[in-house]
């Protein structure tokens, strides 16, 4: 049964160095407090799968040397420009990059959900994305006639890690419309989530809520982290902190500035 | 002539390119296409359907991020928008890097959904505000998605046009070639030739892009700009002066 951890630090303690961790796009509940906890702990060699893109979270984990392999379709700071530590890591060749396209990541995750080894996807043929992915194959559609199609292997993460609005004490997590969080939980061996608050009662008792719930069956650990997506948005709860993201974009532009950012906004908590 | 902002002219041009369709989807980092799609929907009294990635209010999907792609794969999305760090004369787009992929000189964010949506959405409108020889190149360094494919590849979709800060090109998929359709007010054909890294067709007399009407401008500024601020607060503030959301 799911455990309600007493702190975010405790919740992410189970994620070892070298783990494959899937995290969601910016609009689906990015666990930033948990990300800061991972950086403080100094986690290493993560295989980070950003489903299907990332912004601040991947940039910070890369800048803090937590990532060995990044598998995603894009990393940027959105309206605040390029993701500076991601860009520096690619140019400096300090991470292994597995470039994808968004639906390829969703499809690979769906294959894991179904327990099948691979899944076909349209598109990709003639692209350099495909040319640089030796793990992807092109076959002839066995039911068609001269119809090439790409096959993608399932992605089976060790952990799904996300932030949501609320969970109950049995580990059911309300995700509403952000159903890729459900796919992530289905596909991953273990799921760790942070939430804004604990819901009194059982989410499964209310049909309006249960339809948008990740069942506790799939969930290992939940921790309460109010404003746990800050400085990113949590849709239906709070907008992004634009002034802070502008400051990050500025500081992150250099290694020295990024180190100052970590000191001020990530490591400061440890010292306190 | 009514004063208009460059973003309003580009969005108005995109509105005309979209035409009469059922469903327009707008991806990441696309504030001008979003402005166009929402303007068209306001004008059409709710038609077409608009799916604005990252939005709660302007997005009907309930099956997570994959629904956009599943919907497109079935042919249920008529129009989408893509950009490129580089775009070449055959309509290939590069959202990844310049130079050798393993040792690039420049890195862009990544391909996003282009490696799929460019293939399956019937009308893909390319937009790249910066029109220069750095962005419109003879040959892209990395093909995030090709402008066309061999005949046996499933390819119901592809590029129909390219909108920049200087002009509008149409794209002929059979000939794999751009054609200059109009230059924006204040710009010239010579300037377009000078700043484009690939060859393109052009008529003897190139028209000037139609300016947005006063009615369209009112709609964009008063009705659409506040809607846009949900997903593009910085853009809405910079272009239209919409107040930024408070984050306590």
Contacts between the chains, C-beta under 8 A, distances in Angstrom:
chain1	res1	chain2	res2	distance
A	25	B	65	6.4
A	26	B	54	7.2
A	27	B	53	7.7
A	27	B	54	4.5
A	28	B	64	7.7
A	28	B	65	7.0
A	51	B	65	7.3
A	52	B	65	6.4
A	52	B	112	7.9
A	52	B	113	7.6
A	53	B	28	6.8
A	53	B	109	7.9
A	53	B	110	7.2
A	53	B	112	6.6
A	72	B	110	6.6
A	73	B	110	5.2
A	73	B	111	5.8
A	73	B	112	5.4
A	73	B	113	7.0
A	74	B	28	7.2
A	74	B	95	7.3
A	74	B	109	4.1
A	74	B	110	3.2
A	74	B	111	6.7
A	74	B	112	4.8
A	75	B	109	5.7
A	75	B	110	6.4
A	76	B	28	8.0
A	76	B	29	6.9
A	76	B	109	3.8
A	76	B	110	7.9
A	78	B	28	7.4
A	78	B	29	6.7
A	79	B	29	8.0
A	79	B	232	6.4
A	79	B	233	7.3
A	79	B	234	4.0
A	79	B	235	6.5
A	80	B	234	7.5
A	82	B	108	7.8
A	82	B	109	6.7
A	83	B	109	6.8
A	86	B	107	7.8
A	87	B	107	5.0
A	90	B	97	7.4
A	90	B	104	6.7
A	90	B	107	4.4
A	91	B	104	6.5
A	91	B	105	7.8
A	91	B	107	5.9
A	93	B	102	8.0
A	93	B	103	7.1
A	99	B	96	6.1
A	99	B	110	6.0
A	99	B	111	6.4
A	100	B	111	7.5
A	100	B	115	7.8
A	101	B	111	5.0
A	101	B	112	7.1
A	101	B	113	5.9
A	101	B	114	6.4
A	101	B	115	3.1
A	101	B	116	5.2
A	101	B	144	7.7
A	101	B	145	8.0
A	102	B	65	7.1
A	102	B	69	6.6
A	102	B	112	6.0
A	102	B	113	4.1
A	102	B	116	7.1
A	103	B	66	6.9
A	103	B	69	3.6
A	103	B	73	7.7
A	103	B	113	6.3
A	103	B	116	4.6
A	104	B	115	7.1
A	104	B	116	7.3
A	106	B	64	7.9
A	106	B	65	6.2
A	106	B	66	3.9
A	106	B	69	6.4
A	107	B	66	7.7
A	110	B	66	7.1
A	121	B	116	6.9
A	122	B	73	5.8
A	122	B	116	6.5
A	122	B	119	6.2
A	122	B	120	5.9
A	122	B	154	5.7
A	123	B	115	5.5
A	123	B	116	3.5
A	123	B	117	7.5
A	123	B	118	7.3
A	123	B	119	4.1
A	123	B	120	6.4
A	123	B	145	7.5
A	124	B	115	5.2
A	124	B	116	6.8
A	124	B	119	7.8
A	125	B	119	8.0
A	125	B	149	6.2
A	125	B	153	5.1
A	126	B	143	7.0
A	126	B	146	4.3
A	126	B	149	5.1
A	126	B	150	7.6
A	126	B	153	6.9
A	127	B	111	7.8
A	127	B	115	5.1
A	127	B	143	5.2
A	127	B	144	6.3
A	127	B	145	5.6
A	127	B	146	6.3
A	128	B	96	7.2
A	128	B	101	6.8
A	128	B	142	4.8
A	128	B	143	4.5
A	128	B	144	7.2
A	129	B	96	7.7
A	129	B	111	5.6
A	129	B	115	4.7
A	129	B	144	6.4
A	130	B	115	7.6
A	132	B	101	5.9
A	146	B	152	4.9
A	147	B	152	6.8
A	147	B	154	6.5
A	148	B	152	6.9
A	148	B	153	6.3
A	149	B	154	7.3
A	177	B	56	7.9
A	177	B	61	7.4
A	177	B	62	5.3
A	177	B	64	7.6
A	178	B	64	6.5
A	179	B	62	7.1
A	179	B	63	5.4
A	179	B	64	3.5
A	180	B	64	3.7
A	180	B	65	4.7
A	180	B	66	6.6
A	181	B	64	7.5
A	182	B	64	7.1
A	183	B	64	6.2
A	183	B	66	7.1
A	231	B	247	7.8
A	235	B	56	5.3
A	236	B	56	6.6
A	238	B	247	6.1
A	238	B	248	7.3
A	239	B	233	7.2
A	239	B	245	4.0
A	239	B	246	7.7
A	239	B	247	5.1
A	240	B	233	7.7
A	240	B	247	6.6
A	241	B	247	4.4
A	242	B	233	6.4
A	242	B	234	6.6
A	242	B	244	5.8
A	242	B	245	7.8
A	242	B	247	7.1
